[in-house]
Amino acid sequence: MAEYAGWLARMNSFPDDYMDKCYLLADIHLRLVMIHPFSDGNGRIARAVADRYAIKMGLPPVYDSYPRVNKAQQKAYHEAIKTSKQDGNVEPLAMWIRSYVDRIMAQLA
């Protein structure tokens, strides 16, 4: 946990590219989920931390409206986490984040 917290604390610049931001958010989220430091609430805390950094990067909160009602979106999110954890590649989660942010941005436009 100390290593993760230190990594976050040293993060003082962010990518300009939209997709790079999605990859960074996926990395932030997945690293904490994989540490699994709490007996309960790891996903909620990981989503809150990622949302903090989404806002810092000028994006809307990604996980603010975690898809509890939309079961298809919830399943897609869990599959992205599972696939990313299995092979250590954050791309599936980054792509889920991108699709989610795209939907939010379209609603705001």
N, CA, C and O atoms as a MOPAC input file, in Angstrom:
PM7 MOZYME 1SCF
protein

 N      0.83600 1    -1.19200 1     0.00000 1
 C      0.00000 1     0.00000 1     0.00000 1
 C      0.87500 1     1.24800 1     0.00000 1
 O      0.57100 1     2.22600 1    -0.68300 1
 N      1.95800 1     1.21100 1     0.76400 1
 C      2.84400 1     2.38000 1     0.82300 1
 C      3.44000 1     2.67800 1    -0.55400 1
 O      3.57200 1     3.83800 1    -0.94500 1
 N      3.79200 1     1.63100 1    -1.27200 1
 C      4.34900 1     1.82100 1    -2.61700 1
 C      3.30200 1     2.44500 1    -3.54900 1
 O      3.61300 1     3.34800 1    -4.32500 1
 N      2.08800 1     1.96500 1    -3.46400 1
 C      0.99400 1     2.50300 1    -4.28600 1
 C      0.74300 1     3.97200 1    -3.93000 1
 O      0.63300 1     4.81800 1    -4.81700 1
 N      0.65600 1     4.26700 1    -2.65100 1
 C      0.40600 1     5.64300 1    -2.20400 1
 C      1.54200 1     6.56200 1    -2.64700 1
 O      1.30000 1     7.69900 1    -3.05400 1
 N      2.77300 1     6.07600 1    -2.56800 1
 C      3.91200 1     6.86700 1    -3.02500 1
 C      3.84900 1     7.13100 1    -4.51900 1
 O      4.14200 1     8.23600 1    -4.97400 1
 N      3.46500 1     6.11200 1    -5.28400 1
 C      3.32700 1     6.25500 1    -6.73900 1
 C      2.29500 1     7.33400 1    -7.06100 1
 O      2.52200 1     8.18000 1    -7.92600 1
 N      1.15800 1     7.30000 1    -6.35800 1
 C      0.13100 1     8.31800 1    -6.57600 1
 C      0.62300 1     9.71000 1    -6.17700 1
 O      0.36100 1    10.68900 1    -6.87600 1
 N      1.32700 1     9.79300 1    -5.06400 1
 C      1.80900 1    11.08800 1    -4.56500 1
 C      2.81600 1    11.72100 1    -5.52200 1
 O      2.89000 1    12.94500 1    -5.62700 1
 N      3.58600 1    10.89700 1    -6.21400 1
 C      4.57900 1    11.42300 1    -7.16200 1
 C      3.96500 1    11.82600 1    -8.49600 1
 O      4.64600 1    12.41100 1    -9.33800 1
 N      2.71600 1    11.52700 1    -8.69400 1
 C      2.04200 1    11.81800 1    -9.95200 1
 C      1.61700 1    13.28500 1    -9.96400 1
 O      0.57200 1    13.64200 1    -9.42100 1
 N      2.42800 1    14.12000 1   -10.58200 1
 C      2.10100 1    15.54600 1   -10.59200 1
 C      1.92000 1    16.10100 1   -12.00200 1
 O      1.66300 1    17.29300 1   -12.17100 1
 N      2.05000 1    15.25000 1   -13.00700 1
 C      1.71900 1    15.66400 1   -14.36500 1
 C      0.93400 1    14.53100 1   -15.01400 1
 O      1.07400 1    13.36100 1   -14.65700 1
 N      0.12200 1    14.91000 1   -15.95900 1
 C     -0.79100 1    13.94900 1   -16.55800 1
 C     -0.70600 1    14.01600 1   -18.07600 1
 O     -0.32200 1    15.04400 1   -18.63300 1
 N     -1.05900 1    12.93900 1   -18.73700 1
 C     -0.99800 1    12.95200 1   -20.20300 1
 C     -2.02400 1    13.90700 1   -20.79400 1
 O     -3.06400 1    14.17600 1   -20.19200 1
 N     -1.71600 1    14.40800 1   -21.97100 1
 C     -2.65500 1    15.26800 1   -22.68900 1
 C     -3.62000 1    14.44500 1   -23.53300 1
 O     -4.77300 1    14.82900 1   -23.72400 1
 N     -3.14100 1    13.31500 1   -24.03400 1
 C     -3.93700 1    12.47300 1   -24.91500 1
 C     -5.07600 1    11.80800 1   -24.14400 1
 O     -4.87500 1    11.26100 1   -23.06000 1
 N     -6.26100 1    11.86400 1   -24.71700 1
 C     -7.46600 1    11.31800 1   -24.09500 1
 C     -7.31100 1     9.83500 1   -23.77700 1
 O     -7.61300 1     9.40700 1   -22.66300 1
 N     -6.84500 1     9.04700 1   -24.74500 1
 C     -6.72300 1     7.60900 1   -24.52200 1
 C     -5.66000 1     7.31400 1   -23.47200 1
 O     -5.82500 1     6.39000 1   -22.67500 1
 N     -4.57300 1     8.08100 1   -23.45700 1
 C     -3.54500 1     7.90400 1   -22.42800 1
 C     -4.11900 1     8.16200 1   -21.03100 1
 O     -3.73600 1     7.50300 1   -20.06400 1
 N     -5.03100 1     9.11500 1   -20.93500 1
 C     -5.69800 1     9.37500 1   -19.65700 1
 C     -6.52200 1     8.16200 1   -19.23500 1
 O     -6.53100 1     7.79500 1   -18.06000 1
 N     -7.20800 1     7.54500 1   -20.18300 1
 C     -8.01300 1     6.35600 1   -19.88500 1
 C     -7.12800 1     5.21000 1   -19.41400 1
 O     -7.48900 1     4.48500 1   -18.48700 1
 N     -5.96800 1     5.04500 1   -20.05000 1
 C     -5.03500 1     4.00400 1   -19.62500 1
 C     -4.50500 1     4.28300 1   -18.21700 1
 O     -4.38100 1     3.36600 1   -17.40500 1
 N     -4.19600 1     5.53600 1   -17.93600 1
 C     -3.70500 1     5.87400 1   -16.59600 1
 C     -4.78500 1     5.62300 1   -15.54000 1
 O     -4.48500 1     5.08900 1   -14.47200 1
 N     -6.01800 1     5.99300 1   -15.82000 1
 C     -7.10400 1     5.73600 1   -14.87200 1
 C     -7.29800 1     4.24300 1   -14.65000 1
 O     -7.54700 1     3.80400 1   -13.52800 1
 N     -7.18500 1     3.47200 1   -15.71100 1
 C     -7.29900 1     2.01400 1   -15.57900 1
 C     -6.17100 1     1.47900 1   -14.70500 1
 O     -6.39600 1     0.60700 1   -13.86600 1
 N     -4.97800 1     1.98800 1   -14.89300 1
 C     -3.82100 1     1.55700 1   -14.09700 1
 C     -4.00600 1     1.91600 1   -12.62500 1
 O     -3.74500 1     1.09800 1   -11.74200 1
 N     -4.45600 1     3.13600 1   -12.36700 1
 C     -4.71200 1     3.58100 1   -10.99000 1
 C     -5.72700 1     2.65600 1   -10.31900 1
 O     -5.53600 1     2.22000 1    -9.18400 1
 N     -6.78500 1     2.37200 1   -11.02900 1
 C     -7.85600 1     1.53100 1   -10.48200 1
 C     -7.38200 1     0.09100 1   -10.27800 1
 O     -7.56500 1    -0.48100 1    -9.20400 1
 N     -6.78200 1    -0.48000 1   -11.29800 1
 C     -6.40600 1    -1.88900 1   -11.24400 1
 C     -5.33200 1    -2.16700 1   -10.20200 1
 O     -5.38000 1    -3.19500 1    -9.52600 1
 N     -4.36500 1    -1.26800 1   -10.06400 1
 C     -3.31000 1    -1.48500 1    -9.06800 1
 C     -3.88900 1    -1.63100 1    -7.66600 1
 O     -3.47700 1    -2.51100 1    -6.91000 1
 N     -4.83200 1    -0.78000 1    -7.32200 1
 C     -5.42600 1    -0.86000 1    -5.98100 1
 C     -6.29900 1    -2.10600 1    -5.83700 1
 O     -6.28600 1    -2.75500 1    -4.79100 1
 N     -7.04300 1    -2.43500 1    -6.86700 1
 C     -7.86800 1    -3.64500 1    -6.82000 1
 C     -6.98800 1    -4.87500 1    -6.62600 1
 O     -7.36000 1    -5.79200 1    -5.89400 1
 N     -5.83900 1    -4.90400 1    -7.26700 1
 C     -4.95100 1    -6.06300 1    -7.15800 1
 C     -4.26500 1    -6.15200 1    -5.79700 1
 O     -3.95500 1    -7.24700 1    -5.32800 1
 N     -4.02800 1    -5.01500 1    -5.16600 1
 C     -3.47300 1    -5.02600 1    -3.80400 1
 C     -4.51000 1    -5.59500 1    -2.84100 1
 O     -4.17700 1    -6.35200 1    -1.92900 1
 N     -5.76800 1    -5.22300 1    -3.05300 1
 C     -6.90200 1    -5.70100 1    -2.25400 1
 C     -6.63500 1    -5.53200 1    -0.74700 1
 O     -6.64300 1    -6.51100 1     0.00000 1
 N     -6.39700 1    -4.27700 1    -0.30200 1
 C     -5.99700 1    -4.05100 1     1.08700 1
 C     -7.11400 1    -4.11700 1     2.12400 1
 O     -6.83300 1    -4.18900 1     3.32000 1
 N     -8.35800 1    -4.09400 1     1.69900 1
 C     -9.46700 1    -4.03400 1     2.64400 1
 C    -10.29100 1    -5.31600 1     2.58700 1
 O    -10.34200 1    -5.97900 1     1.55100 1
 N    -10.92100 1    -5.65700 1     3.67200 1
 C    -11.77100 1    -6.85300 1     3.68000 1
 C    -13.05500 1    -6.62100 1     2.88200 1
 O    -13.67000 1    -7.57400 1     2.40400 1
 N    -13.45500 1    -5.37100 1     2.73800 1
 C    -14.64600 1    -5.02800 1     1.96700 1
 C    -14.45300 1    -3.63000 1     1.39400 1
 O    -13.79600 1    -2.78900 1     2.00800 1
 N    -15.01500 1    -3.38500 1     0.23900 1
 C    -15.00600 1    -2.03900 1    -0.31500 1
 C    -13.83100 1    -1.71800 1    -1.21300 1
 O    -13.64000 1    -0.55200 1    -1.55900 1
 N    -13.03500 1    -2.69800 1    -1.60400 1
 C    -11.87700 1    -2.42200 1    -2.45200 1
 C    -12.26900 1    -1.77300 1    -3.77400 1
 O    -11.62500 1    -0.82100 1    -4.21400 1
 N    -13.30900 1    -2.27900 1    -4.40100 1
 C    -13.76600 1    -1.70300 1    -5.66600 1
 C    -14.24900 1    -0.27800 1    -5.49700 1
 O    -13.94100 1     0.59100 1    -6.31200 1
 N    -15.00500 1    -0.03900 1    -4.43700 1
 C    -15.51700 1     1.32400 1    -4.19500 1
 C    -14.38100 1     2.30600 1    -3.95800 1
 O    -14.39700 1     3.41500 1    -4.49000 1
 N    -13.39700 1     1.90800 1    -3.16500 1
 C    -12.26000 1     2.79400 1    -2.88800 1
 C    -11.44900 1     3.01100 1    -4.15300 1
 O    -11.04000 1     4.13700 1    -4.43400 1
 N    -11.20600 1     1.94700 1    -4.92700 1
 C    -10.45200 1     2.07200 1    -6.17400 1
 C    -11.18000 1     2.99900 1    -7.14600 1
 O    -10.54200 1     3.79900 1    -7.83000 1
 N    -12.50000 1     2.90000 1    -7.21400 1
 C    -13.26200 1     3.78700 1    -8.09100 1
 C    -13.18100 1     5.23800 1    -7.60800 1
 O    -13.07200 1     6.15700 1    -8.42000 1
 N    -13.23300 1     5.44300 1    -6.30400 1
 C    -13.13600 1     6.80700 1    -5.76000 1
 C    -11.77200 1     7.41700 1    -6.04100 1
 O    -11.67700 1     8.58800 1    -6.40900 1
 N    -10.72400 1     6.63300 1    -5.87200 1
 C     -9.36400 1     7.13300 1    -6.15100 1
 C     -9.23500 1     7.47600 1    -7.63500 1
 O     -8.71400 1     8.53400 1    -7.98700 1
 N     -9.70600 1     6.58500 1    -8.50000 1
 C     -9.63400 1     6.84400 1    -9.94000 1
 C    -10.44300 1     8.09300 1   -10.30600 1
 O    -10.01100 1     8.88000 1   -11.14800 1
 N    -11.60300 1     8.27900 1    -9.68700 1
 C    -12.41000 1     9.46500 1    -9.95700 1
 C    -11.66600 1    10.74000 1    -9.57600 1
 O    -11.75300 1    11.74700 1   -10.27900 1
 N    -10.94100 1    10.69700 1    -8.47400 1
 C    -10.15300 1    11.86800 1    -8.05200 1
 C     -9.17500 1    12.26100 1    -9.15100 1
 O     -9.01200 1    13.44300 1    -9.45100 1
 N     -8.52800 1    11.27000 1    -9.74700 1
 C     -7.54500 1    11.54800 1   -10.78900 1
 C     -8.21200 1    11.88100 1   -12.12300 1
 O     -7.64800 1    12.63300 1   -12.91700 1
 N     -9.38000 1    11.34600 1   -12.37900 1
 C    -10.11900 1    11.72100 1   -13.58700 1
 C    -10.40700 1    13.22200 1   -13.54600 1
 O    -10.21100 1    13.92700 1   -14.53600 1
 N    -10.86500 1    13.69100 1   -12.41800 1
 C    -11.16800 1    15.11600 1   -12.26200 1
 C     -9.90100 1    15.94800 1   -12.41700 1
 O     -9.92900 1    16.99600 1   -13.06100 1
 N     -8.78400 1    15.49400 1   -11.83300 1
 C     -7.51800 1    16.22000 1   -11.97000 1
 C     -7.08100 1    16.32700 1   -13.43000 1
 O     -6.40200 1    17.28000 1   -13.81400 1
 N     -7.47800 1    15.33500 1   -14.24700 1
 C     -7.10500 1    15.32400 1   -15.65600 1
 C     -8.14400 1    16.01100 1   -16.54000 1
 O     -8.02600 1    15.99100 1   -17.76500 1
 N     -9.16500 1    16.62100 1   -15.92300 1
 C    -10.17000 1    17.34300 1   -16.68300 1
 C    -11.26000 1    16.46600 1   -17.26600 1
 O    -11.97800 1    16.88700 1   -18.17300 1
 N    -11.39100 1    15.25500 1   -16.75500 1
 C    -12.44500 1    14.34800 1   -17.20600 1
 C    -13.54700 1    14.29000 1   -16.15100 1
 O    -13.31000 1    14.60000 1   -14.98300 1
 N    -14.74100 1    13.89500 1   -16.55900 1
 C    -15.78700 1    13.71500 1   -15.54700 1
 C    -15.46300 1    12.48900 1   -14.70100 1
 O    -14.69200 1    11.62900 1   -15.12700 1
 N    -16.03400 1    12.40500 1   -13.52700 1
 C    -15.81800 1    11.20700 1   -12.70500 1
 C    -16.24600 1     9.96600 1   -13.48100 1
 O    -17.37800 1     9.87300 1   -13.95700 1
 N    -15.34200 1     9.03900 1   -13.59700 1
 C    -15.58800 1     7.84600 1   -14.40200 1
 C    -16.50900 1     6.88000 1   -13.68900 1
 O    -17.44000 1     6.33900 1   -14.28500 1
 N    -16.24800 1     6.66900 1   -12.42300 1
 C    -16.96300 1     5.64400 1   -11.68200 1
 C    -18.04200 1     6.21300 1   -10.78100 1
 O    -18.68000 1     5.48000 1   -10.02600 1
 N    -18.24800 1     7.52400 1   -10.86100 1
 C    -19.22900 1     8.17600 1   -10.00700 1
 C    -20.58900 1     7.49300 1   -10.10800 1
 O    -21.29100 1     7.32900 1    -9.11000 1
 N    -20.94400 1     7.10500 1   -11.30300 1
 C    -22.23100 1     6.44300 1   -11.50900 1
 C    -21.99900 1     4.98700 1   -11.87600 1
 O    -22.48700 1     4.50900 1   -12.90000 1
 N    -21.25500 1     4.29000 1   -11.03500 1
 C    -21.00200 1     2.86400 1   -11.24500 1
 C    -22.29800 1     2.17700 1   -11.63100 1
 O    -23.32100 1     2.35200 1   -10.96900 1
 N    -22.25700 1     1.39900 1   -12.69700 1
 C    -23.51300 1     0.88800 1   -13.27300 1
 C    -24.22400 1    -0.18200 1   -12.44500 1
 O    -24.24800 1    -1.35100 1   -12.83000 1
 N    -24.79000 1     0.20400 1   -11.33600 1
 C    -25.52700 1    -0.74400 1   -10.49100 1
 C    -26.88600 1    -1.09600 1   -11.11400 1
 O    -27.36800 1    -2.21800 1   -10.95500 1
 N    -27.48700 1    -0.16200 1   -11.80500 1
 C    -28.80400 1    -0.38900 1   -12.38300 1
 C    -28.67700 1    -1.08500 1   -13.73600 1
 O    -29.43300 1    -2.00900 1   -14.03500 1
 N    -27.73300 1    -0.64700 1   -14.54300 1
 C    -27.53300 1    -1.21300 1   -15.87200 1
 C    -26.66300 1    -2.46600 1   -15.74100 1
 O    -25.43700 1    -2.37900 1   -15.68700 1
 N    -27.30000 1    -3.60100 1   -15.69200 1
 C    -26.58500 1    -4.86200 1   -15.45700 1
 C    -25.63400 1    -5.20400 1   -16.59700 1
 O    -24.60300 1    -5.83300 1   -16.35800 1
 N    -25.94700 1    -4.81200 1   -17.82100 1
 C    -25.04500 1    -5.08200 1   -18.94700 1
 C    -23.74900 1    -4.28900 1   -18.78300 1
 O    -22.66100 1    -4.81300 1   -19.02200 1
 N    -23.86900 1    -3.02100 1   -18.37400 1
 C    -22.67600 1    -2.20400 1   -18.13600 1
 C    -21.88300 1    -2.72900 1   -16.94300 1
 O    -20.65200 1    -2.74100 1   -16.96500 1
 N    -22.58900 1    -3.15900 1   -15.91100 1
 C    -21.92600 1    -3.70700 1   -14.73100 1
 C    -21.13800 1    -4.96300 1   -15.11300 1
 O    -20.00200 1    -5.14500 1   -14.67300 1
 N    -21.73600 1    -5.81400 1   -15.92000 1
 C    -21.05600 1    -7.03400 1   -16.36600 1
 C    -19.83400 1    -6.68100 1   -17.21300 1
 O    -18.77500 1    -7.28800 1   -17.05600 1
 N    -19.97400 1    -5.70600 1   -18.10600 1
 C    -18.84800 1    -5.28200 1   -18.94400 1
 C    -17.70300 1    -4.74500 1   -18.08300 1
 O    -16.53600 1    -5.02600 1   -18.35600 1
 N    -18.03400 1    -3.97600 1   -17.04800 1
 C    -17.02500 1    -3.45400 1   -16.12000 1
 C    -16.30700 1    -4.60800 1   -15.41600 1
 O    -15.07700 1    -4.63600 1   -15.36700 1
 N    -17.06400 1    -5.54900 1   -14.87600 1
 C    -16.44600 1    -6.67500 1   -14.15800 1
 C    -15.60900 1    -7.54700 1   -15.08400 1
 O    -14.56300 1    -8.05200 1   -14.67600 1
 N    -16.05100 1    -7.72900 1   -16.31400 1
 C    -15.26200 1    -8.49200 1   -17.28800 1
 C    -13.95500 1    -7.76700 1   -17.61500 1
 O    -12.90500 1    -8.39600 1   -17.74800 1
 N    -14.02500 1    -6.44600 1   -17.74300 1
 C    -12.81700 1    -5.65800 1   -18.02500 1
 C    -11.81800 1    -5.78000 1   -16.87800 1
 O    -10.61700 1    -5.91500 1   -17.10800 1
 N    -12.31700 1    -5.73200 1   -15.64400 1
 C    -11.44600 1    -5.90700 1   -14.47400 1
 C    -10.82600 1    -7.29900 1   -14.49600 1
 O     -9.61400 1    -7.44900 1   -14.34100 1
 N    -11.65000 1    -8.29700 1   -14.68500 1
 C    -11.18200 1    -9.69100 1   -14.66800 1
 C    -10.11800 1    -9.93300 1   -15.73800 1
 O     -9.06700 1   -10.50800 1   -15.45600 1
 N    -10.39100 1    -9.50000 1   -16.95100 1
 C     -9.44600 1    -9.69900 1   -18.04500 1
 C     -8.15400 1    -8.93800 1   -17.79000 1
 O     -7.06800 1    -9.46700 1   -18.02600 1
 N     -8.25700 1    -7.71300 1   -17.31600 1
 C     -7.06300 1    -6.91200 1   -17.03500 1
 C     -6.22500 1    -7.53400 1   -15.92300 1
 O     -4.99600 1    -7.51700 1   -15.98600 1
 N     -6.89000 1    -8.08500 1   -14.90000 1
 C     -6.16400 1    -8.72800 1   -13.80100 1
 C     -5.45100 1    -9.98600 1   -14.27400 1
 O     -4.32700 1   -10.26000 1   -13.85200 1
 N     -6.09600 1   -10.75000 1   -15.14500 1
 C     -5.53600 1   -12.02600 1   -15.58100 1
 C     -4.22300 1   -11.86400 1   -16.33300 1
 O     -3.27000 1   -12.60600 1   -16.09600 1
 N     -4.17500 1   -10.90200 1   -17.23000 1
 C     -2.96000 1   -10.79100 1   -18.03900 1
 C     -2.12500 1    -9.54600 1   -17.73800 1
 O     -1.10100 1    -9.31200 1   -18.37900 1
 N     -2.56500 1    -8.74900 1   -16.76000 1
 C     -1.80000 1    -7.56300 1   -16.37800 1
 C     -1.84700 1    -6.44200 1   -17.40500 1
 O     -1.11100 1    -5.46300 1   -17.29300 1
 N     -2.69900 1    -6.57900 1   -18.39200 1
 C     -2.84200 1    -5.57700 1   -19.44100 1
 C     -4.08600 1    -4.74500 1   -19.13200 1
 O     -5.19400 1    -5.27900 1   -19.07800 1
 N     -3.90700 1    -3.45500 1   -18.93200 1
 C     -5.04200 1    -2.60700 1   -18.53200 1
 C     -5.92600 1    -2.19700 1   -19.70800 1
 O     -6.90900 1    -1.48100 1   -19.51600 1
 N     -5.59500 1    -2.63400 1   -20.90600 1
 C     -6.36000 1    -2.19600 1   -22.07900 1
 C     -7.86400 1    -2.46900 1   -21.97500 1
 O     -8.65000 1    -1.57000 1   -22.27200 1
 N     -8.30300 1    -3.67200 1   -21.56700 1
 C     -9.75600 1    -3.87200 1   -21.47200 1
 C    -10.43600 1    -2.87300 1   -20.52600 1
 O    -11.52000 1    -2.37300 1   -20.82600 1
 N     -9.81100 1    -2.58700 1   -19.40600 1
 C    -10.38600 1    -1.62300 1   -18.46800 1
 C    -10.30200 1    -0.20800 1   -19.03600 1
 O    -11.23600 1     0.57600 1   -18.87200 1
 N     -9.20400 1     0.12700 1   -19.69700 1
 C     -9.06700 1     1.45100 1   -20.31400 1
 C    -10.13800 1     1.66600 1   -21.38200 1
 O    -10.68200 1     2.76300 1   -21.50500 1
 N    -10.43900 1     0.63000 1   -22.14600 1
 C    -11.46500 1     0.74600 1   -23.17900 1
 C    -12.84900 1     0.89300 1   -22.54700 1
 O    -13.69200 1     1.61800 1   -23.07600 1
 N    -13.09500 1     0.21200 1   -21.41800 1
 C    -14.36800 1     0.38300 1   -20.72600 1
 C    -14.47100 1     1.82300 1   -20.21700 1
 O    -15.51600 1     2.45900 1   -20.35000 1
 N    -13.39300 1     2.32900 1   -19.64000 1
 C    -13.38100 1     3.70800 1   -19.14800 1
 C    -13.66000 1     4.67400 1   -20.29700 1
 O    -14.46300 1     5.59700 1   -20.16000 1
 N    -12.99400 1     4.45500 1   -21.42700 1
 C    -13.20900 1     5.34200 1   -22.57700 1
 C    -14.67300 1     5.32500 1   -23.00300 1
 O    -15.25700 1     6.38300 1   -23.23600 1
 N    -15.27000 1     4.14600 1   -23.10900 1
 C    -16.66800 1     4.08100 1   -23.54000 1
 C    -17.57900 1     4.77300 1   -22.53100 1
 O    -18.55900 1     5.41200 1   -22.91500 1
 N    -17.26500 1     4.65100 1   -21.26000 1
 C    -18.06400 1     5.27900 1   -20.21600 1
 C    -17.94200 1     6.80200 1   -20.28200 1
 O    -18.94700 1     7.51100 1   -20.22900 1
 N    -16.70800 1     7.30500 1   -20.40000 1
 C    -16.49400 1     8.74500 1   -20.48600 1
 C    -17.13500 1     9.29800 1   -21.75800 1
 O    -17.73300 1    10.37300 1   -21.73500 1
 N    -17.01200 1     8.56800 1   -22.86300 1
 C    -17.64700 1     9.01100 1   -24.10300 1
 C    -19.16200 1     9.19800 1   -23.92100 1
 O    -19.73000 1    10.18200 1   -24.39400 1
 N    -19.80600 1     8.25000 1   -23.23700 1
 C    -21.24400 1     8.36100 1   -22.98500 1
 C    -21.57300 1     9.56300 1   -22.11200 1
 O    -22.53600 1    10.28400 1   -22.37300 1
 N    -20.77300 1     9.77600 1   -21.07800 1
 C    -21.01100 1    10.91800 1   -20.18900 1
 C    -20.83500 1    12.22600 1   -20.95800 1
 O    -21.65100 1    13.13900 1   -20.83100 1
 N    -19.77200 1    12.31200 1   -21.75300 1
 C    -19.50400 1    13.54100 1   -22.51100 1
 C    -20.62000 1    13.80600 1   -23.53100 1
 O    -20.99400 1    14.95700 1   -23.75700 1
 N    -21.14300 1    12.75400 1   -24.13800 1
 C    -22.24200 1    12.91800 1   -25.10500 1
 C    -23.49400 1    13.44000 1   -24.39400 1
 O    -24.23200 1    14.25300 1   -24.95100 1
 N    -23.72800 1    12.98300 1   -23.19100 1
 C    -24.89700 1    13.45900 1   -22.43700 1
 C    -24.73500 1    14.91700 1   -22.03300 1
 O    -25.71900 1    15.65200 1   -21.95600 1
 N    -23.51700 1    15.33800 1   -21.77800 1
 C    -23.25900 1    16.71600 1   -21.36300 1
 C    -23.25900 1    17.69600 1   -22.53100 1
 O    -23.42900 1    18.90000 1   -22.34000 1
 N    -23.06900 1    17.18100 1   -23.72600 1
 C    -22.97300 1    18.06000 1   -24.92500 1
 C    -24.31900 1    18.60000 1   -25.34800 1
 O    -24.40700 1    19.34400 1   -26.32500 1

